Every structure is written in C-alpha cells, then in structure tokens.
C-alpha cells in the first residue's frame, strides 16, 4: 500500500430534536500541524476556542461537509435506521476526499465500531485505503479531533441561523418566547422542549427544523392529541 494522507471523519448533531446532522471529513498529510494547533475533541474545547480553530483547520487541510437537515432526516428515518443514515453520510464525506494510499480514522457512530468501519469501507468500494473505526476517536487522533471541531462549529452556526428564523416566525404566530430562546436543540435541554411545547400548543404542529420521528417529538405530539390545549404543557 502506497503512502498517502490521513483522513479523519466525525459528526455533530446525532441526537438533537432540532436542526441538522453535520458530518465532517478532513484530509491532511500528517497530524503534526493539528497537534501544534491544539486540536482536541470538540467537546473538550470552549465554543470560542472551537470558533477560532475551525478556520485554521480549513487552511491546513482539505475539508468536506455533509449536512443533513431535519427534513432530510425525517424522510430518511422512514427508510432506515440512524446508523444506516450516518454510514451513508460518512461514505459521502470521506469518498469526496480520500485517495488510494490514505489512512482513514473514524469516530464510530455505531455501538459496534468495527461494523461501522466495515460498512464505510464497503461503501467506498475498491479504494486502496485502511480504515480505523473506534469509539472516542475524536480524543485519540488529532485528525478526527479536527473533524469534530469543524463539524461542531458548522452545526452551531446553522443552529444560530435556525434560532433567529424560528424566533422571527414565533413572533409572527403570536408565540411568546422568553429570553431562554430555542436552546441547543437537544432533548435534554429544557429550553428546547419548552419552546417546542409552546409551538405545538399554539399552532397544533411542530416548528420547522424539527426531527418529527424522534421519540421526544412523538411524545409531545401525542400529548397534544390526548389532552386538551388548556392542559397541554
């Protein structure tokens, strides 16, 4: 196998009920520039530091993003599992950059990390590459850390745009939203759940950018259908 570059792939936004899933792949000759930059697992960095590092990473490396909006996920969840959706997104992101001789490192989104790697390899076809798929790859390999940073910064940027759009639309519909805003989009975020509850109570429907097939949303819409609006929320 001829000597190639390193590719790293990771995602941001697998679990939220609002907003997109972002998969990032980066390709770079070696890890040293990323180490010098201070690339670490995006979750271990402050938002401000991630924002500073992301453009520096794009200067050092080739970058490919695959973005699946909530509406895309709603359609695709009707056709397959989240694992299948992520494998396909990783294949598209990696396949756009990888070349024969490259070594690919992936932060596995499947409980079976080896299976996740095999499925990506099968999707990439006959390329002469080696794939390492493991959990917590974003904290073990700088090339994956860098991908996690780029993916997280892109998702955060898109969520800020989504929040502004939803707040504008809420005002038009007479939905009173407090200073807590829309929140992070995750089902564990009470601000997000409260916002969606208010929206459903007022309009009878979910807000745009909602992953309607997620369990949290199914539960909230079920509550709307089984309780009077006065009791809901």
Residue pairs with C-beta under 8 A, 6 or more apart in sequence:
1 101
1 128
1 130
2 100
2 101
2 128
3 101
4 99
4 100
4 101
4 102
4 103
4 129
5 27
5 28
5 29
5 30
5 99
5 101
5 102
5 103
6 27
6 28
6 29
6 30
6 31
6 102
6 103
6 104
6 105
6 143
7 25
7 26
7 27
7 94
7 97
7 98
7 102
7 103
7 104
7 105
7 143
8 25
8 26
8 104
8 105
8 106
8 137
8 141
8 142
8 143
8 144
8 145
8 146
8 147
9 23
9 24
9 25
9 26
9 90
9 93
9 94
9 104
9 105
9 106
9 107
9 144
9 147
10 23
10 24
10 106
10 107
10 137
10 138
10 144
10 147
10 148
10 151
11 21
11 22
11 23
11 24
11 86
11 89
11 90
11 107
11 109
11 151
12 21
12 22
12 24
12 42
12 148
12 151
12 152
12 154
12 155
13 19
13 20
13 21
13 22
13 151
13 155
13 185
14 21
14 82
14 86
14 109
15 186
15 187
16 184
16 185
16 186
16 187
16 192
16 211
17 185
17 186
17 187
17 192
17 196
17 210
17 211
17 214
17 216
17 217
18 70
18 159
18 162
18 182
18 185
18 192
18 196
18 207
18 209
18 210
18 211
19 70
19 155
19 158
19 159
19 162
19 185
19 209
20 67
20 68
20 69
20 70
20 155
20 158
21 67
21 68
21 73
21 85
21 86
21 89
21 155
22 65
22 66
22 67
22 68
22 151
22 152
22 154
22 155
22 158
23 65
23 66
23 67
23 68
23 86
23 89
23 90
23 92
23 93
23 151
24 63
24 64
24 65
24 66
24 93
24 147
24 148
24 150
24 151
24 154
25 63
25 64
25 66
25 90
25 93
25 94
25 96
25 97
25 98
25 147
26 57
26 61
26 62
26 63
26 64
26 97
26 143
26 146
26 147
26 150
27 61
27 62
27 97
27 98
27 102
28 34
28 60
28 61
28 62
28 143
28 146
31 141
31 142
31 143
33 60
34 57
34 60
34 61
34 142
34 143
34 145
34 146
35 142
37 53
37 56
37 57
37 60
37 146
38 53
39 53
39 57
39 142
39 145
39 146
39 149
40 139
40 145
41 136
41 138
41 139
41 145
41 148
42 50
42 138
42 145
42 148
42 149
42 151
42 152
42 153
43 138
43 148
43 152
44 139
45 53
45 149
47 156
50 149
50 152
50 153
50 156
51 153
53 146
53 149
54 149
54 150
54 153
54 154
57 63
57 146
57 149
57 150
58 150
61 146
62 97
63 150
64 93
64 94
64 96
64 97
65 93
65 150
65 151
65 154
66 89
66 90
66 92
66 93
67 154
67 158
68 76
68 85
68 89
69 209
70 208
70 209
70 210
70 211
70 212
71 209
73 85
73 211
73 213
74 211
74 212
74 213
76 85
77 85
77 211
77 213
78 213
83 109
83 110
83 116
86 109
86 110
87 109
87 110
87 116
87 119
87 120
87 123
88 123
90 106
90 109
90 120
91 120
91 123
91 124
94 104
94 106
94 120
94 124
95 123
95 124
98 104
98 124
98 127
98 129
99 127
100 127
100 128
100 129
101 128
101 129
102 127
102 129
103 129
103 130
103 132
104 120
104 129
104 130
104 131
104 132
105 131
105 132
105 134
105 137
105 141
105 143
105 144
106 116
106 117
106 120
106 131
106 132
106 133
106 134
106 137
106 144
107 134
107 135
107 136
107 137
107 138
107 144
107 147
107 148
108 116
108 117
108 133
108 134
108 135
108 137
109 116
110 116
110 119
113 133
113 134
113 135
114 133
116 133
117 131
117 132
117 133
118 133
120 131
120 133
121 129
121 131
132 141
134 140
137 144
138 144
138 145
138 147
138 148
139 145
159 184
159 185
162 182
162 185
162 209
163 181
163 182
165 208
165 209
166 182
166 195
166 207
166 208
166 209
167 177
167 181
167 182
169 207
169 208
170 176
170 177
170 199
170 207
173 202
173 203
174 202
175 198
175 199
175 202
175 203
176 198
177 195
177 198
180 191
180 194
180 195
181 191
181 195
182 191
182 192
182 195
183 189
183 190
183 191
183 192
183 193
183 194
183 195
184 191
184 192
185 192
186 192
187 193
187 214
187 215
187 216
193 216
193 220
194 233
195 207
196 206
196 207
196 210
196 217
196 220
197 220
197 232
197 233
198 233
199 205
199 206
199 207
200 206
200 220
200 221
200 224
200 232
201 224
201 229
201 232
201 233
204 224
206 212
206 217
206 220
206 221
210 217
211 217
212 218
212 221
223 232
224 232
